[in-house]
Amino acid sequence: MRTRGIQCQVVGETGIANLPGSLLLRKDAKLSHAILTDWKLRFIDAFDVELQEWIRDTLKGEMHGPTAWDGYFTSVTADACVESKHSGRIVPIAVDETPAFYDRRR
């Protein structure tokens, strides 16, 4: 059995949510989940779509998608999450205003 897609598991204080829902297989008196062994199979379709969008937008002279600022903001957020996990307290996320260079509303 071969499936494609991205899986996310959110673990909370009162339970666990699987996004998207996992596919359970019942066979030979066993209940199991199929697991991909090659990470590329999980993302190949998404990579193809992303690359085609980038090519199309570049030909039109447009830029879409995440920026370096988005990556920076994500890194700051991830650092705060790790600190919160280790300290057991809420860690505020603080970054400067988005530089005008990255403002898409201009």
LOKEPA-612077 format. One record per residue (C-alpha): x, y, z; residue number from 1; residue in three letters. Coordinates in Angstrom, 1 decimal, padded with zeros to 4 digits. Example, Ala and Ser with C-alpha at 12.3 -4.5 7.8 and 13.67 -1.06 7.14 Angstrom:
2
@east = 012.3&north = -004.5&up = 007.8&num = 1&residuo = Ala
@east = 013.7&north = -001.1&up = 007.1&num = 2&residuo = Ser
END
This chain:
106
@east = 000.0&north = 000.0&up = 000.0&num = 1&residuo = Met
@east = 001.4&north = 003.4&up = -001.0&num = 2&residuo = Arg
@east = 000.1&north = 006.7&up = 000.1&num = 3&residuo = Thr
@east = 001.3&north = 010.2&up = -000.4&num = 4&residuo = Arg
@east = 000.9&north = 013.3&up = 001.7&num = 5&residuo = Gly
@east = 002.1&north = 015.1&up = 004.8&num = 6&residuo = Ile
@east = 001.2&north = 013.9&up = 008.2&num = 7&residuo = Gln
@east = 001.1&north = 016.1&up = 011.3&num = 8&residuo = Cys
@east = 000.5&north = 015.0&up = 014.9&num = 9&residuo = Gln
@east = -000.6&north = 017.6&up = 017.4&num = 10&residuo = Val
@east = 000.0&north = 016.5&up = 021.0&num = 11&residuo = Val
@east = -002.0&north = 018.5&up = 023.5&num = 12&residuo = Gly
@east = -002.7&north = 018.4&up = 027.2&num = 13&residuo = Glu
@east = -005.9&north = 016.4&up = 026.8&num = 14&residuo = Thr
@east = -005.3&north = 014.3&up = 023.7&num = 15&residuo = Gly
@east = -003.7&north = 013.8&up = 020.3&num = 16&residuo = Ile
@east = -004.9&north = 014.9&up = 016.9&num = 17&residuo = Ala
@east = -003.6&north = 013.3&up = 013.7&num = 18&residuo = Asn
@east = -003.8&north = 015.6&up = 010.6&num = 19&residuo = Leu
@east = -004.9&north = 014.3&up = 008.2&num = 20&residuo = Pro
@east = -006.5&north = 011.3&up = 009.7&num = 21&residuo = Gly
@east = -004.4&north = 008.1&up = 009.5&num = 22&residuo = Ser
@east = -005.4&north = 005.2&up = 007.4&num = 23&residuo = Leu
@east = -005.8&north = 002.0&up = 009.5&num = 24&residuo = Leu
@east = -005.5&north = -001.4&up = 007.8&num = 25&residuo = Leu
@east = -007.2&north = -004.4&up = 009.3&num = 26&residuo = Arg
@east = -005.8&north = -007.6&up = 008.0&num = 27&residuo = Lys
@east = -004.7&north = -011.0&up = 009.3&num = 28&residuo = Asp
@east = -006.0&north = -010.2&up = 012.8&num = 29&residuo = Ala
@east = -003.8&north = -007.1&up = 012.9&num = 30&residuo = Lys
@east = -004.6&north = -003.4&up = 013.0&num = 31&residuo = Leu
@east = -001.8&north = -001.4&up = 011.4&num = 32&residuo = Ser
@east = -000.8&north = 001.9&up = 009.7&num = 33&residuo = His
@east = 001.2&north = 002.0&up = 006.4&num = 34&residuo = Ala
@east = 004.5&north = 003.9&up = 006.8&num = 35&residuo = Ile
@east = 006.5&north = 005.3&up = 003.9&num = 36&residuo = Leu
@east = 010.1&north = 004.4&up = 004.1&num = 37&residuo = Thr
@east = 011.3&north = 007.0&up = 001.6&num = 38&residuo = Asp
@east = 010.7&north = 010.6&up = 002.6&num = 39&residuo = Trp
@east = 010.8&north = 011.8&up = -001.0&num = 40&residuo = Lys
@east = 007.6&north = 009.9&up = -001.8&num = 41&residuo = Leu
@east = 005.8&north = 011.9&up = 000.9&num = 42&residuo = Arg
@east = 006.7&north = 015.2&up = -000.7&num = 43&residuo = Phe
@east = 007.3&north = 014.6&up = -004.4&num = 44&residuo = Ile
@east = 003.8&north = 015.9&up = -005.6&num = 45&residuo = Asp
@east = 004.1&north = 019.0&up = -003.4&num = 46&residuo = Ala
@east = 007.6&north = 019.7&up = -004.7&num = 47&residuo = Phe
@east = 006.4&north = 019.4&up = -008.3&num = 48&residuo = Asp
@east = 003.5&north = 021.8&up = -007.7&num = 49&residuo = Val
@east = 005.8&north = 024.3&up = -005.9&num = 50&residuo = Glu
@east = 008.4&north = 024.2&up = -008.7&num = 51&residuo = Leu
@east = 005.7&north = 024.7&up = -011.4&num = 52&residuo = Gln
@east = 004.2&north = 027.6&up = -009.5&num = 53&residuo = Glu
@east = 007.7&north = 029.2&up = -009.1&num = 54&residuo = Trp
@east = 008.4&north = 028.8&up = -012.9&num = 55&residuo = Ile
@east = 005.0&north = 030.2&up = -013.9&num = 56&residuo = Arg
@east = 005.3&north = 033.2&up = -011.5&num = 57&residuo = Asp
@east = 008.9&north = 033.9&up = -012.5&num = 58&residuo = Thr
@east = 007.9&north = 034.0&up = -016.2&num = 59&residuo = Leu
@east = 005.3&north = 036.6&up = -015.2&num = 60&residuo = Lys
@east = 007.9&north = 038.6&up = -013.2&num = 61&residuo = Gly
@east = 006.0&north = 037.9&up = -009.9&num = 62&residuo = Glu
@east = 007.3&north = 036.6&up = -006.6&num = 63&residuo = Met
@east = 005.0&north = 034.5&up = -004.3&num = 64&residuo = His
@east = 005.5&north = 032.0&up = -001.5&num = 65&residuo = Gly
@east = 007.5&north = 032.3&up = 001.7&num = 66&residuo = Pro
@east = 010.3&north = 034.7&up = 002.1&num = 67&residuo = Thr
@east = 013.5&north = 034.8&up = 004.1&num = 68&residuo = Ala
@east = 011.6&north = 036.9&up = 006.6&num = 69&residuo = Trp
@east = 009.0&north = 034.1&up = 006.9&num = 70&residuo = Asp
@east = 011.9&north = 031.6&up = 007.6&num = 71&residuo = Gly
@east = 013.3&north = 034.0&up = 010.2&num = 72&residuo = Tyr
@east = 009.9&north = 034.3&up = 011.9&num = 73&residuo = Phe
@east = 009.5&north = 030.6&up = 011.9&num = 74&residuo = Thr
@east = 013.0&north = 030.1&up = 013.5&num = 75&residuo = Ser
@east = 012.2&north = 032.6&up = 016.3&num = 76&residuo = Val
@east = 008.9&north = 030.8&up = 016.9&num = 77&residuo = Thr
@east = 010.5&north = 027.4&up = 017.0&num = 78&residuo = Ala
@east = 013.2&north = 028.6&up = 019.5&num = 79&residuo = Asp
@east = 010.4&north = 030.0&up = 021.7&num = 80&residuo = Ala
@east = 008.6&north = 026.7&up = 021.6&num = 81&residuo = Cys
@east = 011.7&north = 024.7&up = 022.6&num = 82&residuo = Val
@east = 012.4&north = 027.2&up = 025.4&num = 83&residuo = Glu
@east = 008.8&north = 026.9&up = 026.6&num = 84&residuo = Ser
@east = 009.1&north = 023.1&up = 026.6&num = 85&residuo = Lys
@east = 012.2&north = 023.1&up = 028.7&num = 86&residuo = His
@east = 011.1&north = 025.9&up = 031.1&num = 87&residuo = Ser
@east = 007.5&north = 024.9&up = 031.4&num = 88&residuo = Gly
@east = 006.4&north = 028.6&up = 030.9&num = 89&residuo = Arg
@east = 004.9&north = 030.7&up = 028.2&num = 90&residuo = Ile
@east = 007.7&north = 032.3&up = 026.1&num = 91&residuo = Val
@east = 006.6&north = 035.4&up = 024.1&num = 92&residuo = Pro
@east = 007.6&north = 035.6&up = 020.5&num = 93&residuo = Ile
@east = 009.2&north = 039.0&up = 019.7&num = 94&residuo = Ala
@east = 010.4&north = 040.2&up = 016.4&num = 95&residuo = Val
@east = 010.9&north = 043.6&up = 014.8&num = 96&residuo = Asp
@east = 008.4&north = 044.9&up = 012.3&num = 97&residuo = Glu
@east = 008.5&north = 043.2&up = 008.9&num = 98&residuo = Thr
@east = 011.0&north = 045.1&up = 006.7&num = 99&residuo = Pro
@east = 009.4&north = 047.0&up = 003.8&num = 100&residuo = Ala
@east = 011.3&north = 044.8&up = 001.4&num = 101&residuo = Phe
@east = 009.1&north = 041.9&up = 002.4&num = 102&residuo = Tyr
@east = 005.8&north = 043.8&up = 002.5&num = 103&residuo = Asp
@east = 003.7&north = 042.4&up = -000.3&num = 104&residuo = Arg
@east = 001.0&north = 045.0&up = 000.1&num = 105&residuo = Arg
@east = 003.2&north = 047.6&up = -001.5&num = 106&residuo = Arg
END
